[in-house]
Amino acid sequence: MKVNLKKLSLEKEYLKKAQSLLRSIPEGRPLVRKLDNLISFLNNVEVDLELGGESIVDLDMPRLKAIEERNKMLNFLNEEDD
């Protein structure tokens, strides 16, 4: 399986935004903990992919280029939020 590190980070950011929205409504609070676990899992996968760990998945491009692309996207998202 090929993984796009930039897309993985983007999806994780979407989950974080959904999580913050769910915190604001009483009906969504039980899902917040489940999303915490999912985001934590995705963080572990992302770190493993960055460090070239024992993951069974591969990046869809060279590791350093994938990390640079992901960082550009995250910087853009962070600047947009400000």
PDB file as gemmi writes it, atoms N, CA and C in Angstrom:
CRYST1    1.000    1.000    1.000  90.00  90.00  90.00 P 1                      
ATOM      1  N   MET A   1       0.849  -1.166   0.000  1.00  0.00           N  
ATOM      2  CA  MET A   1       0.000   0.000   0.000  1.00  0.00           C  
ATOM      3  C   MET A   1       0.898   1.232   0.000  1.00  0.00           C  
ATOM      4  N   LYS A   2       0.558   2.206  -0.827  1.00  0.00           N  
ATOM      5  CA  LYS A   2       1.298   3.462  -0.877  1.00  0.00           C  
ATOM      6  C   LYS A   2       0.546   4.507  -0.060  1.00  0.00           C  
ATOM      7  N   VAL A   3       1.283   5.306   0.710  1.00  0.00           N  
ATOM      8  CA  VAL A   3       0.689   6.324   1.569  1.00  0.00           C  
ATOM      9  C   VAL A   3       1.240   7.688   1.170  1.00  0.00           C  
ATOM     10  N   ASN A   4       0.354   8.643   1.002  1.00  0.00           N  
ATOM     11  CA  ASN A   4       0.749  10.020   0.752  1.00  0.00           C  
ATOM     12  C   ASN A   4       0.787  10.711   2.111  1.00  0.00           C  
ATOM     13  N   LEU A   5       1.983  11.062   2.563  1.00  0.00           N  
ATOM     14  CA  LEU A   5       2.169  11.642   3.895  1.00  0.00           C  
ATOM     15  C   LEU A   5       1.428  12.963   4.037  1.00  0.00           C  
ATOM     16  N   LYS A   6       1.403  13.741   2.961  1.00  0.00           N  
ATOM     17  CA  LYS A   6       0.695  15.023   2.978  1.00  0.00           C  
ATOM     18  C   LYS A   6      -0.800  14.802   3.185  1.00  0.00           C  
ATOM     19  N   LYS A   7      -1.359  13.832   2.476  1.00  0.00           N  
ATOM     20  CA  LYS A   7      -2.795  13.542   2.608  1.00  0.00           C  
ATOM     21  C   LYS A   7      -3.112  12.988   3.998  1.00  0.00           C  
ATOM     22  N   LEU A   8      -2.239  12.146   4.523  1.00  0.00           N  
ATOM     23  CA  LEU A   8      -2.439  11.605   5.864  1.00  0.00           C  
ATOM     24  C   LEU A   8      -2.497  12.730   6.893  1.00  0.00           C  
ATOM     25  N   SER A   9      -1.579  13.695   6.784  1.00  0.00           N  
ATOM     26  CA  SER A   9      -1.569  14.821   7.716  1.00  0.00           C  
ATOM     27  C   SER A   9      -2.804  15.701   7.554  1.00  0.00           C  
ATOM     28  N   LEU A  10      -3.239  15.884   6.325  1.00  0.00           N  
ATOM     29  CA  LEU A  10      -4.426  16.691   6.070  1.00  0.00           C  
ATOM     30  C   LEU A  10      -5.663  16.042   6.679  1.00  0.00           C  
ATOM     31  N   GLU A  11      -5.804  14.748   6.494  1.00  0.00           N  
ATOM     32  CA  GLU A  11      -6.947  14.032   7.067  1.00  0.00           C  
ATOM     33  C   GLU A  11      -6.919  14.100   8.593  1.00  0.00           C  
ATOM     34  N   LYS A  12      -5.729  14.032   9.169  1.00  0.00           N  
ATOM     35  CA  LYS A  12      -5.585  14.133  10.629  1.00  0.00           C  
ATOM     36  C   LYS A  12      -6.018  15.515  11.108  1.00  0.00           C  
ATOM     37  N   GLU A  13      -5.673  16.556  10.347  1.00  0.00           N  
ATOM     38  CA  GLU A  13      -6.092  17.913  10.702  1.00  0.00           C  
ATOM     39  C   GLU A  13      -7.607  18.053  10.631  1.00  0.00           C  
ATOM     40  N   TYR A  14      -8.228  17.434   9.648  1.00  0.00           N  
ATOM     41  CA  TYR A  14      -9.696  17.450   9.550  1.00  0.00           C  
ATOM     42  C   TYR A  14     -10.329  16.770  10.762  1.00  0.00           C  
ATOM     43  N   LEU A  15      -9.737  15.672  11.193  1.00  0.00           N  
ATOM     44  CA  LEU A  15     -10.249  14.988  12.387  1.00  0.00           C  
ATOM     45  C   LEU A  15     -10.136  15.871  13.623  1.00  0.00           C  
ATOM     46  N   LYS A  16      -9.046  16.620  13.736  1.00  0.00           N  
ATOM     47  CA  LYS A  16      -8.874  17.516  14.884  1.00  0.00           C  
ATOM     48  C   LYS A  16      -9.940  18.610  14.884  1.00  0.00           C  
ATOM     49  N   LYS A  17     -10.257  19.147  13.687  1.00  0.00           N  
ATOM     50  CA  LYS A  17     -11.298  20.171  13.605  1.00  0.00           C  
ATOM     51  C   LYS A  17     -12.659  19.591  13.947  1.00  0.00           C  
ATOM     52  N   ALA A  18     -12.940  18.387  13.455  1.00  0.00           N  
ATOM     53  CA  ALA A  18     -14.205  17.725  13.781  1.00  0.00           C  
ATOM     54  C   ALA A  18     -14.298  17.463  15.280  1.00  0.00           C  
ATOM     55  N   GLN A  19     -13.192  17.088  15.853  1.00  0.00           N  
ATOM     56  CA  GLN A  19     -13.145  16.826  17.290  1.00  0.00           C  
ATOM     57  C   GLN A  19     -13.475  18.091  18.085  1.00  0.00           C  
ATOM     58  N   SER A  20     -12.924  19.219  17.678  1.00  0.00           N  
ATOM     59  CA  SER A  20     -13.210  20.462  18.401  1.00  0.00           C  
ATOM     60  C   SER A  20     -14.674  20.865  18.251  1.00  0.00           C  
ATOM     61  N   LEU A  21     -15.267  20.588  17.096  1.00  0.00           N  
ATOM     62  CA  LEU A  21     -16.694  20.872  16.916  1.00  0.00           C  
ATOM     63  C   LEU A  21     -17.552  19.959  17.783  1.00  0.00           C  
ATOM     64  N   LEU A  22     -17.168  18.692  17.875  1.00  0.00           N  
ATOM     65  CA  LEU A  22     -17.934  17.743  18.687  1.00  0.00           C  
ATOM     66  C   LEU A  22     -17.865  18.075  20.174  1.00  0.00           C  
ATOM     67  N   ARG A  23     -16.766  18.665  20.608  1.00  0.00           N  
ATOM     68  CA  ARG A  23     -16.645  19.053  22.019  1.00  0.00           C  
ATOM     69  C   ARG A  23     -17.687  20.100  22.399  1.00  0.00           C  
ATOM     70  N   SER A  24     -18.090  20.910  21.432  1.00  0.00           N  
ATOM     71  CA  SER A  24     -19.001  22.019  21.730  1.00  0.00           C  
ATOM     72  C   SER A  24     -20.456  21.594  21.854  1.00  0.00           C  
ATOM     73  N   ILE A  25     -20.774  20.365  21.436  1.00  0.00           N  
ATOM     74  CA  ILE A  25     -22.162  19.903  21.562  1.00  0.00           C  
ATOM     75  C   ILE A  25     -22.207  18.686  22.487  1.00  0.00           C  
ATOM     76  N   PRO A  26     -23.186  18.648  23.384  1.00  0.00           N  
ATOM     77  CA  PRO A  26     -23.247  17.543  24.361  1.00  0.00           C  
ATOM     78  C   PRO A  26     -23.346  16.156  23.716  1.00  0.00           C  
ATOM     79  N   GLU A  27     -24.067  16.045  22.618  1.00  0.00           N  
ATOM     80  CA  GLU A  27     -24.234  14.728  21.980  1.00  0.00           C  
ATOM     81  C   GLU A  27     -22.934  14.197  21.380  1.00  0.00           C  
ATOM     82  N   GLY A  28     -22.003  15.095  21.078  1.00  0.00           N  
ATOM     83  CA  GLY A  28     -20.766  14.677  20.436  1.00  0.00           C  
ATOM     84  C   GLY A  28     -19.647  14.329  21.381  1.00  0.00           C  
ATOM     85  N   ARG A  29     -19.808  14.654  22.647  1.00  0.00           N  
ATOM     86  CA  ARG A  29     -18.704  14.448  23.598  1.00  0.00           C  
ATOM     87  C   ARG A  29     -18.252  12.998  23.734  1.00  0.00           C  
ATOM     88  N   PRO A  30     -19.152  12.001  23.681  1.00  0.00           N  
ATOM     89  CA  PRO A  30     -18.650  10.621  23.773  1.00  0.00           C  
ATOM     90  C   PRO A  30     -17.724  10.229  22.616  1.00  0.00           C  
ATOM     91  N   LEU A  31     -17.878  10.873  21.469  1.00  0.00           N  
ATOM     92  CA  LEU A  31     -17.025  10.546  20.327  1.00  0.00           C  
ATOM     93  C   LEU A  31     -15.644  11.198  20.419  1.00  0.00           C  
ATOM     94  N   VAL A  32     -15.530  12.226  21.243  1.00  0.00           N  
ATOM     95  CA  VAL A  32     -14.263  12.954  21.342  1.00  0.00           C  
ATOM     96  C   VAL A  32     -13.137  12.029  21.787  1.00  0.00           C  
ATOM     97  N   ARG A  33     -13.398  11.164  22.763  1.00  0.00           N  
ATOM     98  CA  ARG A  33     -12.362  10.229  23.232  1.00  0.00           C  
ATOM     99  C   ARG A  33     -11.966   9.244  22.139  1.00  0.00           C  
ATOM    100  N   LYS A  34     -12.940   8.789  21.379  1.00  0.00           N  
ATOM    101  CA  LYS A  34     -12.629   7.862  20.278  1.00  0.00           C  
ATOM    102  C   LYS A  34     -11.783   8.553  19.213  1.00  0.00           C  
ATOM    103  N   LEU A  35     -12.083   9.810  18.949  1.00  0.00           N  
ATOM    104  CA  LEU A  35     -11.280  10.561  17.991  1.00  0.00           C  
ATOM    105  C   LEU A  35      -9.872  10.811  18.545  1.00  0.00           C  
ATOM    106  N   ASP A  36      -9.753  11.010  19.848  1.00  0.00           N  
ATOM    107  CA  ASP A  36      -8.424  11.139  20.469  1.00  0.00           C  
ATOM    108  C   ASP A  36      -7.577   9.902  20.183  1.00  0.00           C  
ATOM    109  N   ASN A  37      -8.194   8.729  20.351  1.00  0.00           N  
ATOM    110  CA  ASN A  37      -7.475   7.479  20.099  1.00  0.00           C  
ATOM    111  C   ASN A  37      -7.079   7.354  18.632  1.00  0.00           C  
ATOM    112  N   LEU A  38      -7.972   7.731  17.733  1.00  0.00           N  
ATOM    113  CA  LEU A  38      -7.684   7.640  16.306  1.00  0.00           C  
ATOM    114  C   LEU A  38      -6.576   8.614  15.912  1.00  0.00           C  
ATOM    115  N   ILE A  39      -6.627   9.831  16.430  1.00  0.00           N  
ATOM    116  CA  ILE A  39      -5.595  10.818  16.123  1.00  0.00           C  
ATOM    117  C   ILE A  39      -4.245  10.371  16.684  1.00  0.00           C  
ATOM    118  N   SER A  40      -4.257   9.804  17.864  1.00  0.00           N  
ATOM    119  CA  SER A  40      -3.022   9.280  18.451  1.00  0.00           C  
ATOM    120  C   SER A  40      -2.436   8.167  17.577  1.00  0.00           C  
ATOM    121  N   PHE A  41      -3.281   7.281  17.105  1.00  0.00           N  
ATOM    122  CA  PHE A  41      -2.836   6.201  16.214  1.00  0.00           C  
ATOM    123  C   PHE A  41      -2.237   6.774  14.933  1.00  0.00           C  
ATOM    124  N   LEU A  42      -2.908   7.755  14.343  1.00  0.00           N  
ATOM    125  CA  LEU A  42      -2.398   8.363  13.109  1.00  0.00           C  
ATOM    126  C   LEU A  42      -1.073   9.082  13.360  1.00  0.00           C  
ATOM    127  N   ASN A  43      -0.913   9.687  14.523  1.00  0.00           N  
ATOM    128  CA  ASN A  43       0.373  10.306  14.873  1.00  0.00           C  
ATOM    129  C   ASN A  43       1.479   9.261  14.906  1.00  0.00           C  
ATOM    130  N   ASN A  44       1.188   8.112  15.508  1.00  0.00           N  
ATOM    131  CA  ASN A  44       2.185   7.037  15.580  1.00  0.00           C  
ATOM    132  C   ASN A  44       2.555   6.535  14.189  1.00  0.00           C  
ATOM    133  N   VAL A  45       1.564   6.374  13.324  1.00  0.00           N  
ATOM    134  CA  VAL A  45       1.829   5.922  11.961  1.00  0.00           C  
ATOM    135  C   VAL A  45       2.677   6.956  11.222  1.00  0.00           C  
ATOM    136  N   GLU A  46       2.318   8.220  11.376  1.00  0.00           N  
ATOM    137  CA  GLU A  46       3.043   9.286  10.693  1.00  0.00           C  
ATOM    138  C   GLU A  46       4.507   9.340  11.141  1.00  0.00           C  
ATOM    139  N   VAL A  47       4.738   9.258  12.433  1.00  0.00           N  
ATOM    140  CA  VAL A  47       6.114   9.280  12.953  1.00  0.00           C  
ATOM    141  C   VAL A  47       6.883   8.063  12.451  1.00  0.00           C  
ATOM    142  N   ASP A  48       6.247   6.910  12.448  1.00  0.00           N  
ATOM    143  CA  ASP A  48       6.897   5.692  11.975  1.00  0.00           C  
ATOM    144  C   ASP A  48       7.275   5.828  10.499  1.00  0.00           C  
ATOM    145  N   LEU A  49       6.381   6.416   9.711  1.00  0.00           N  
ATOM    146  CA  LEU A  49       6.680   6.609   8.293  1.00  0.00           C  
ATOM    147  C   LEU A  49       7.818   7.601   8.098  1.00  0.00           C  
ATOM    148  N   GLU A  50       7.815   8.670   8.881  1.00  0.00           N  
ATOM    149  CA  GLU A  50       8.877   9.674   8.766  1.00  0.00           C  
ATOM    150  C   GLU A  50      10.241   9.089   9.109  1.00  0.00           C  
ATOM    151  N   LEU A  51      10.280   8.266  10.128  1.00  0.00           N  
ATOM    152  CA  LEU A  51      11.553   7.735  10.603  1.00  0.00           C  
ATOM    153  C   LEU A  51      11.962   6.446   9.905  1.00  0.00           C  
ATOM    154  N   GLY A  52      11.120   5.964   9.007  1.00  0.00           N  
ATOM    155  CA  GLY A  52      11.469   4.745   8.284  1.00  0.00           C  
ATOM    156  C   GLY A  52      11.441   3.530   9.170  1.00  0.00           C  
ATOM    157  N   GLY A  53      10.456   3.475  10.052  1.00  0.00           N  
ATOM    158  CA  GLY A  53      10.343   2.377  11.000  1.00  0.00           C  
ATOM    159  C   GLY A  53       9.887   1.081  10.364  1.00  0.00           C  
ATOM    160  N   GLU A  54       9.278   0.268  11.161  1.00  0.00           N  
ATOM    161  CA  GLU A  54       8.894  -1.071  10.740  1.00  0.00           C  
ATOM    162  C   GLU A  54       7.498  -1.126  10.107  1.00  0.00           C  
ATOM    163  N   SER A  55       7.028  -0.010   9.598  1.00  0.00           N  
ATOM    164  CA  SER A  55       5.700   0.011   8.984  1.00  0.00           C  
ATOM    165  C   SER A  55       5.652  -0.921   7.783  1.00  0.00           C  
ATOM    166  N   ILE A  56       4.479  -1.449   7.523  1.00  0.00           N  
ATOM    167  CA  ILE A  56       4.304  -2.309   6.353  1.00  0.00           C  
ATOM    168  C   ILE A  56       3.822  -1.503   5.149  1.00  0.00           C  
ATOM    169  N   VAL A  57       3.634  -0.199   5.349  1.00  0.00           N  
ATOM    170  CA  VAL A  57       3.215   0.657   4.239  1.00  0.00           C  
ATOM    171  C   VAL A  57       4.401   1.484   3.767  1.00  0.00           C  
ATOM    172  N   ASP A  58       4.346   1.951   2.543  1.00  0.00           N  
ATOM    173  CA  ASP A  58       5.400   2.774   1.965  1.00  0.00           C  
ATOM    174  C   ASP A  58       4.822   4.122   1.572  1.00  0.00           C  
ATOM    175  N   LEU A  59       5.659   5.127   1.574  1.00  0.00           N  
ATOM    176  CA  LEU A  59       5.246   6.435   1.081  1.00  0.00           C  
ATOM    177  C   LEU A  59       5.142   6.391  -0.433  1.00  0.00           C  
ATOM    178  N   ASP A  60       4.303   7.253  -0.995  1.00  0.00           N  
ATOM    179  CA  ASP A  60       4.125   7.248  -2.440  1.00  0.00           C  
ATOM    180  C   ASP A  60       5.202   8.051  -3.172  1.00  0.00           C  
ATOM    181  N   MET A  61       6.161   8.607  -2.428  1.00  0.00           N  
ATOM    182  CA  MET A  61       7.289   9.338  -3.005  1.00  0.00           C  
ATOM    183  C   MET A  61       8.450   9.210  -2.037  1.00  0.00           C  
ATOM    184  N   PRO A  62       9.641   9.665  -2.408  1.00  0.00           N  
ATOM    185  CA  PRO A  62      10.775   9.568  -1.485  1.00  0.00           C  
ATOM    186  C   PRO A  62      10.458  10.225  -0.141  1.00  0.00           C  
ATOM    187  N   ARG A  63      10.937   9.634   0.910  1.00  0.00           N  
ATOM    188  CA  ARG A  63      10.599  10.028   2.280  1.00  0.00           C  
ATOM    189  C   ARG A  63      10.841  11.519   2.564  1.00  0.00           C  
ATOM    190  N   LEU A  64      12.001  12.034   2.234  1.00  0.00           N  
ATOM    191  CA  LEU A  64      12.297  13.440   2.534  1.00  0.00           C  
ATOM    192  C   LEU A  64      11.393  14.386   1.762  1.00  0.00           C  
ATOM    193  N   LYS A  65      11.132  14.059   0.509  1.00  0.00           N  
ATOM    194  CA  LYS A  65      10.244  14.905  -0.295  1.00  0.00           C  
ATOM    195  C   LYS A  65       8.824  14.868   0.280  1.00  0.00           C  
ATOM    196  N   ALA A  66       8.384  13.713   0.714  1.00  0.00           N  
ATOM    197  CA  ALA A  66       7.045  13.588   1.301  1.00  0.00           C  
ATOM    198  C   ALA A  66       6.937  14.415   2.577  1.00  0.00           C  
ATOM    199  N   ILE A  67       7.982  14.404   3.400  1.00  0.00           N  
ATOM    200  CA  ILE A  67       7.977  15.186   4.643  1.00  0.00           C  
ATOM    201  C   ILE A  67       7.962  16.678   4.326  1.00  0.00           C  
ATOM    202  N   GLU A  68       8.741  17.110   3.332  1.00  0.00           N  
ATOM    203  CA  GLU A  68       8.749  18.520   2.939  1.00  0.00           C  
ATOM    204  C   GLU A  68       7.371  18.960   2.443  1.00  0.00           C  
ATOM    205  N   GLU A  69       6.737  18.152   1.599  1.00  0.00           N  
ATOM    206  CA  GLU A  69       5.402  18.479   1.083  1.00  0.00           C  
ATOM    207  C   GLU A  69       4.395  18.575   2.215  1.00  0.00           C  
ATOM    208  N   ARG A  70       4.469  17.634   3.130  1.00  0.00           N  
ATOM    209  CA  ARG A  70       3.544  17.647   4.267  1.00  0.00           C  
ATOM    210  C   ARG A  70       3.753  18.914   5.103  1.00  0.00           C  
ATOM    211  N   ASN A  71       5.008  19.286   5.347  1.00  0.00           N  
ATOM    212  CA  ASN A  71       5.300  20.477   6.141  1.00  0.00           C  
ATOM    213  C   ASN A  71       4.802  21.746   5.466  1.00  0.00           C  
ATOM    214  N   LYS A  72       4.935  21.835   4.143  1.00  0.00           N  
ATOM    215  CA  LYS A  72       4.415  22.992   3.411  1.00  0.00           C  
ATOM    216  C   LYS A  72       2.910  23.095   3.586  1.00  0.00           C  
ATOM    217  N   MET A  73       2.218  21.974   3.457  1.00  0.00           N  
ATOM    218  CA  MET A  73       0.769  21.961   3.589  1.00  0.00           C  
ATOM    219  C   MET A  73       0.348  22.370   4.995  1.00  0.00           C  
ATOM    220  N   LEU A  74       1.032  21.858   6.028  1.00  0.00           N  
ATOM    221  CA  LEU A  74       0.696  22.208   7.402  1.00  0.00           C  
ATOM    222  C   LEU A  74       0.959  23.680   7.684  1.00  0.00           C  
ATOM    223  N   ASN A  75       2.055  24.221   7.152  1.00  0.00           N  
ATOM    224  CA  ASN A  75       2.328  25.648   7.314  1.00  0.00           C  
ATOM    225  C   ASN A  75       1.240  26.484   6.674  1.00  0.00           C  
ATOM    226  N   PHE A  76       0.798  26.079   5.500  1.00  0.00           N  
ATOM    227  CA  PHE A  76      -0.268  26.798   4.806  1.00  0.00           C  
ATOM    228  C   PHE A  76      -1.554  26.756   5.631  1.00  0.00           C  
ATOM    229  N   LEU A  77      -1.899  25.595   6.177  1.00  0.00           N  
ATOM    230  CA  LEU A  77      -3.108  25.474   6.980  1.00  0.00           C  
ATOM    231  C   LEU A  77      -3.014  26.313   8.249  1.00  0.00           C  
ATOM    232  N   ASN A  78      -1.866  26.320   8.882  1.00  0.00           N  
ATOM    233  CA  ASN A  78      -1.679  27.101  10.103  1.00  0.00           C  
ATOM    234  C   ASN A  78      -1.764  28.594   9.834  1.00  0.00           C  
ATOM    235  N   GLU A  79      -1.215  29.051   8.731  1.00  0.00           N  
ATOM    236  CA  GLU A  79      -1.294  30.468   8.372  1.00  0.00           C  
ATOM    237  C   GLU A  79      -2.725  30.859   8.034  1.00  0.00           C  
ATOM    238  N   GLU A  80      -3.470  29.947   7.416  1.00  0.00           N  
ATOM    239  CA  GLU A  80      -4.852  30.200   7.053  1.00  0.00           C  
ATOM    240  C   GLU A  80      -5.725  30.347   8.290  1.00  0.00           C  
ATOM    241  N   ASP A  81      -5.430  29.580   9.348  1.00  0.00           N  
ATOM    242  CA  ASP A  81      -6.207  29.630  10.586  1.00  0.00           C  
ATOM    243  C   ASP A  81      -6.011  30.937  11.333  1.00  0.00           C  
ATOM    244  N   ASP A  82      -4.850  31.577  11.152  1.00  0.00           N  
ATOM    245  CA  ASP A  82      -4.551  32.826  11.879  1.00  0.00           C  
ATOM    246  C   ASP A  82      -5.347  33.968  11.390  1.00  0.00           C  
TER     247      ASP A  82                                                      
END                                                                             
